[in-house]
Amino acid sequence: QVQVAESGGGLVQAGGSLRLVCVVSGSPLPMNAMGWYRQAPGKQRQFVAAWRHGDLKTYVDPVKGRFTISRENTENRVYLEMNNLKPEDAAVYYCGAGKSGLEFWGKGTLVTVSS
């Protein structure tokens, strides 16, 4: 059974940094894509960043230059390095992973940014 687990969320002051970690377990094969989404209270879930096979990385415009997604070689593990955090970055961050048309999601990790 494939499971996705996020960690690394917490409380940080504006301008600070956090590193989120997503680990996919239970899959004998590497995921084709892994990414991060976030959902703030009262808002829809929003795409943040994604890694795809071939080391392709994409970001939503508001985080470009501040967030970096990376994948650990041969592992179903991705990181989201978040720098210069802003109050509008506060949300629950979810990790998603995809393989062969299937999607797997974690339960999220909370990021709180104080101004």
PEVENLIN-V580532 format. One record per helix or strand of 3 or more residues. SS is the DSSP state (h for helix, s for strand). FROM is the first residue (numbers start at 0). LEN is the number of residues. If there is no record, write none. Layout:
# PEVENLIN-V580532
ss = {SS	SS}
from = {FROM	FROM}
len = {LEN	LEN}
This chain:
# PEVENLIN-V580532
ss = {s	s	s	s	s	s	h	s	s	h	s	s	s}
from = {2	9	17	32	45	55	60	66	76	86	90	101	108}
len = {5	4	8	7	7	4	3	5	6	3	9	4	6}
